[in-house]
Amino acid sequence: NKHVVKVLDTNERISLLQVECKDKSLNLGDVFILDLGRELYVWMPPESGRLERIKGMACAKNIALVERHGQAQVHILDSDWDQDETFWSHFGGKSAAKKIARARNDDEDYWKRTSEQVTLYKVSDASGTMKVTKVAQGEVKQSELDTKDAFILDAVNGGIFVWVGKGCNIDERSNAFLWGENYLKQKKLPKWTQVTTVLEGVEPSSFTQWFGDWEEGKKKKSFEPRLFQVSDNSGKLVVEEIANFDQESLDGDDVMILDALNSIYVWVGAGASPKEKEGAQNTAKKYLQQGALPRHKNTTIETIYQGKETPTFKKFFRKWDDKLFQSDERSVESMRKLLFNR
């Protein structure tokens, strides 16, 4: 059962959205993953972004290792994006590559439209017939899931998820996928819509991304560190926040600012320009001066160089892998070698 997902880059997060397996679903500015079960193709066309490419590869590797227990092979289509016979056979043949639309730059609007339509339903079949009751639409919350029940999350282009609480009985667990299939028929959804059974406690990111308040069994911190990217590609210094950041968000071609409240870290990538390196400290000082947050009067600004990160700096990231920065560059090619040893 093949399906295609789009790696969506918005200011809020990197997300995955399901699209129809047709050439018109593709465009030259986004990364797509073709999932054939035992084979995964990460399609990275020429106009797609660095972070989307890295996230797409990391996501495919995670699917292959975790969801498929190492039984799936990942194929990376980069410079050969328009050449792979097997990939294009699912989109009408290689000639379709010439008809693919240019970059759309509509990720933000696309995510907003989709997330506003996401709906959570409680499932019941006490009467012998499946009944769904709407719980929430748009802003769905983790607290609305009850461990004693099963729920259907209709994520529109993100697919259908049947969440099964730990308190559900064996029959309810075994009926979960069937409920999802019945829901597809009831709502007359496209046949290519993917149905995923999700067990409480082992929820994949493709499910949790729809819950704005999802917490992995830990309390929210009083202050969440913030990461900003500093770039001067346009000749003007631009500072942009990266939400839900991780180590892969650190761009070796730029300078990053990590706000840890009483410490401001200026992380300097190996490929950052002299102007970016020079301006980063001043940008951090300006950021510190204009901030409305109450801070310690002795808040420090510390410069960190790529590959020489301190233990204190590393702890602000969910997980840290020193191998990620063994190469001077944080290019897509070096990430490809790190993730897949090729």
Order of alpha helices (4+ residues) and beta strands (2+ residues): beta-beta-beta-beta-alpha-beta-alpha-alpha-beta-beta-beta-beta-alpha-beta-alpha-beta-beta-beta-beta-alpha-beta-alpha-alpha
